[in-house]
Amino acid sequence: MKLLFASDSFKGSLSSSKTVELLSKAAKDVFEDVEFSGVSVADGGEGTTDSVIDAMNGEKIYVEVHDPLMNKIKSYYGKFGNKAVIEMAAASGLPLVKQELRNPLNTTTLGTGEMIKDALDKGFTDISIAIGGSATNDGGIGCAKALGVKFLDKDGNEVEGFGRDLDKIVTIDATSIDSRLKDTKITVMCDVTNPLCGENGATYTFGPQKGATKEILPILENGMINYRDLIKKEFNIDADKIQGAGAAGGLGIALKVFLNGEMKSGIDTVLDLIRFDERLEGVDLVVTGEGRTDWQSCFGKVMQGVGNRAKKKNIPAIGLCGSLGKDAEKIFDEGIVSLMTTVDAPMSLDEAIERSEELYYKGAVRMFRFIKAGMSIAK
């Protein structure tokens, strides 16, 4: 029997690579004769760069960039071969801004653009960008500015590139954008479908979690409407008709308009990057999982992606998860044939996180013993 381990991380406790380590130990302890391999996986959000580096024996490229508040920080992106993998959150993410300082009027995606520019400087011609977890609502103008796009006010001066600057723009000049971009494949990992403006747009959907108050939201939205109208006027692109335009505070539309980025599912992009389909060859069973499985697991998450890839090759996939929530059984329509939990008794979340390695290993042993029992019945 040949097993493949491909689990998401358990937020706050286990990395994807740690689940592979624990599953490997449990498989050795339960089965007399079993072949297995494992791969780190992420869904295009937090941890994507590290997962791809780990899965593909890539490396980190360290770079100094500006964080959302324009402080200089040292961050990194990933590389393997001629491909670069960038998480916008590593430069422009919400965790980089202290709670009391969160205000999307005052944040910028400039650092994300600086990462992209560094990748171009190093000769990469295939760049994948994960755009979850942003602290920004600047429409991506900071990112585009770092790559040569000029956003000019009524006096012909360049705006700084913060969320508060969107309503000041009267002209967009993309003639000086980095010429290397035209020969570079840009893939945007994005699983949200929100338009740029409106009640389901970038500002009203995601602004509050980034620190936008009821007073700030209309200011941001008016700026975004001005930006949208300029894009329509100067590039003949209707941002409200492009799925994902409002992702990451509007970074989605900037990557589409100025970099000709292709929007793709985050988990599918990651699975393609790590050559997951090739790893399924000869496999009899896939083990995946995540910290909590519920109805949201069917919308661009790791278990859905892994389960459907396995299903296409008629390979059963099972999930070992921290806990199960509302409508968790919906994942059975996505190639997952069974679910087990690591938690083995009533306990608080803090205790489950503190004991995560112990609980995960014991859960893996129970799961593999069930599989072993099934094998005996089959004989």
ChimeraX attribute file (.defattr): number of C-alpha atoms within 10 A of each C-alpha:
attribute: neighborCount
match mode: 1-to-1
recipient: residues
	/A:1	11
	/A:2	15
	/A:3	20
	/A:4	24
	/A:5	25
	/A:6	29
	/A:7	30
	/A:8	28
	/A:9	24
	/A:10	19
	/A:11	14
	/A:12	11
	/A:13	14
	/A:14	17
	/A:15	20
	/A:16	26
	/A:17	22
	/A:18	17
	/A:19	28
	/A:20	23
	/A:21	15
	/A:22	17
	/A:23	28
	/A:24	20
	/A:25	14
	/A:26	21
	/A:27	21
	/A:28	15
	/A:29	12
	/A:30	17
	/A:31	15
	/A:32	7
	/A:33	9
	/A:34	11
	/A:35	14
	/A:36	18
	/A:37	16
	/A:38	22
	/A:39	21
	/A:40	27
	/A:41	31
	/A:42	28
	/A:43	28
	/A:44	31
	/A:45	21
	/A:46	20
	/A:47	21
	/A:48	25
	/A:49	29
	/A:50	23
	/A:51	26
	/A:52	25
	/A:53	20
	/A:54	18
	/A:55	18
	/A:56	16
	/A:57	11
	/A:58	18
	/A:59	18
	/A:60	16
	/A:61	15
	/A:62	13
	/A:63	16
	/A:64	15
	/A:65	23
	/A:66	21
	/A:67	26
	/A:68	28
	/A:69	22
	/A:70	16
	/A:71	10
	/A:72	13
	/A:73	15
	/A:74	12
	/A:75	17
	/A:76	21
	/A:77	25
	/A:78	24
	/A:79	22
	/A:80	16
	/A:81	10
	/A:82	12
	/A:83	17
	/A:84	28
	/A:85	26
	/A:86	25
	/A:87	28
	/A:88	27
	/A:89	27
	/A:90	27
	/A:91	31
	/A:92	31
	/A:93	26
	/A:94	23
	/A:95	14
	/A:96	18
	/A:97	17
	/A:98	8
	/A:99	11
	/A:100	7
	/A:101	12
	/A:102	22
	/A:103	23
	/A:104	30
	/A:105	22
	/A:106	19
	/A:107	28
	/A:108	33
	/A:109	37
	/A:110	28
	/A:111	30
	/A:112	31
	/A:113	25
	/A:114	22
	/A:115	28
	/A:116	26
	/A:117	20
	/A:118	18
	/A:119	24
	/A:120	19
	/A:121	10
	/A:122	12
	/A:123	14
	/A:124	21
	/A:125	17
	/A:126	18
	/A:127	21
	/A:128	26
	/A:129	28
	/A:130	29
	/A:131	28
	/A:132	24
	/A:133	20
	/A:134	28
	/A:135	32
	/A:136	34
	/A:137	34
	/A:138	32
	/A:139	34
	/A:140	28
	/A:141	32
	/A:142	30
	/A:143	28
	/A:144	28
	/A:145	22
	/A:146	21
	/A:147	25
	/A:148	18
	/A:149	20
	/A:150	24
	/A:151	25
	/A:152	18
	/A:153	17
	/A:154	10
	/A:155	8
	/A:156	12
	/A:157	12
	/A:158	18
	/A:159	18
	/A:160	16
	/A:161	25
	/A:162	24
	/A:163	27
	/A:164	22
	/A:165	25
	/A:166	28
	/A:167	17
	/A:168	16
	/A:169	22
	/A:170	15
	/A:171	19
	/A:172	19
	/A:173	12
	/A:174	17
	/A:175	10
	/A:176	11
	/A:177	18
	/A:178	17
	/A:179	11
	/A:180	13
	/A:181	19
	/A:182	13
	/A:183	10
	/A:184	17
	/A:185	17
	/A:186	22
	/A:187	23
	/A:188	26
	/A:189	29
	/A:190	27
	/A:191	23
	/A:192	19
	/A:193	16
	/A:194	24
	/A:195	23
	/A:196	32
	/A:197	23
	/A:198	16
	/A:199	12
	/A:200	14
	/A:201	23
	/A:202	29
	/A:203	33
	/A:204	20
	/A:205	16
	/A:206	21
	/A:207	25
	/A:208	16
	/A:209	15
	/A:210	25
	/A:211	20
	/A:212	21
	/A:213	13
	/A:214	11
	/A:215	8
	/A:216	17
	/A:217	18
	/A:218	14
	/A:219	17
	/A:220	26
	/A:221	24
	/A:222	15
	/A:223	24
	/A:224	29
	/A:225	18
	/A:226	17
	/A:227	28
	/A:228	21
	/A:229	16
	/A:230	18
	/A:231	19
	/A:232	14
	/A:233	13
	/A:234	12
	/A:235	12
	/A:236	11
	/A:237	17
	/A:238	17
	/A:239	25
	/A:240	19
	/A:241	12
	/A:242	17
	/A:243	18
	/A:244	27
	/A:245	30
	/A:246	31
	/A:247	29
	/A:248	32
	/A:249	32
	/A:250	29
	/A:251	29
	/A:252	31
	/A:253	31
	/A:254	22
	/A:255	24
	/A:256	20
	/A:257	17
	/A:258	21
	/A:259	19
	/A:260	17
	/A:261	22
	/A:262	15
	/A:263	22
	/A:264	17
	/A:265	21
	/A:266	29
	/A:267	26
	/A:268	21
	/A:269	23
	/A:270	26
	/A:271	22
	/A:272	12
	/A:273	16
	/A:274	20
	/A:275	13
	/A:276	19
	/A:277	14
	/A:278	9
	/A:279	13
	/A:280	18
	/A:281	12
	/A:282	13
	/A:283	18
	/A:284	17
	/A:285	20
	/A:286	24
	/A:287	24
	/A:288	27
	/A:289	29
	/A:290	25
	/A:291	20
	/A:292	17
	/A:293	26
	/A:294	15
	/A:295	14
	/A:296	16
	/A:297	21
	/A:298	20
	/A:299	15
	/A:300	18
	/A:301	22
	/A:302	27
	/A:303	32
	/A:304	25
	/A:305	25
	/A:306	28
	/A:307	27
	/A:308	20
	/A:309	20
	/A:310	23
	/A:311	17
	/A:312	11
	/A:313	13
	/A:314	12
	/A:315	20
	/A:316	19
	/A:317	29
	/A:318	22
	/A:319	24
	/A:320	24
	/A:321	24
	/A:322	23
	/A:323	19
	/A:324	17
	/A:325	12
	/A:326	10
	/A:327	13
	/A:328	17
	/A:329	19
	/A:330	15
	/A:331	24
	/A:332	17
	/A:333	13
	/A:334	20
	/A:335	22
	/A:336	26
	/A:337	16
	/A:338	13
	/A:339	21
	/A:340	17
	/A:341	22
	/A:342	22
	/A:343	20
	/A:344	13
	/A:345	7
	/A:346	8
	/A:347	9
	/A:348	9
	/A:349	12
	/A:350	10
	/A:351	11
	/A:352	21
	/A:353	18
	/A:354	13
	/A:355	13
	/A:356	19
	/A:357	17
	/A:358	15
	/A:359	18
	/A:360	25
	/A:361	20
	/A:362	18
	/A:363	22
	/A:364	26
	/A:365	21
	/A:366	17
	/A:367	23
	/A:368	19
	/A:369	17
	/A:370	12
	/A:371	15
	/A:372	14
	/A:373	11
	/A:374	11
	/A:375	10
	/A:376	9
	/A:377	8
	/A:378	7
	/A:379	5
